[in-house]
Amino acid sequence: MEQKWYATQELAQILKLHPKTILRFIHENKIKAQKIGRSWRVSQQALKEYAHGELAVPVKTDNPVDFGSLNDRMKVSAVIEINEQNSVEASRLSNTLLAALNCKDPDWGNARFDFLYYPEIQKAKYVLYGSPEFIREVMMMLESFSKIERNEK
């Protein structure tokens, strides 16, 4: 049986796509084609493979990719916003958090801390990024600071 070949214009009509899209798919190897002279031709088999690509059996790899445990993959962020009258008090808290990070528990993994102070609105922002354990520990530290401050008043 003779193989049927389609020009890019014919294929564009069949697939209801623009001819330039068909050419792009050919160049991206999404559609297998043969160049004959100055034009591209697509076999009926290649059209079937493209059209029914979602039904194709996925290629199995010998070595499955290991993404590690959920705990290793999970990162959490938190933004703490505190009204502060001046940058001195905001910096004091920032330095305390920075000191805690410098002697952090290795179980926290990679952790990050950013400090921003906005004098025009008298607000300090502490941005935390890291493992859930890191965020939990810093939040517990902040809660302790808050309790101490309440008891002093």
Secondary structure, 3 states (H helix, E strand, C coil): CCCCEEEHHHHHHHHCCCHHHHHHHHHCCCCCCEEECCEEEEEHHHHHHHHCHHHCCCCCCCCCCCCCCHHHHCCEEEEEEEECCCHHHHHHHHHHHHHHHHCCCHHHCCCEEEEEEECCCCEEEEEEEECHHHHHHHHHHHHHHHHHHHHHC
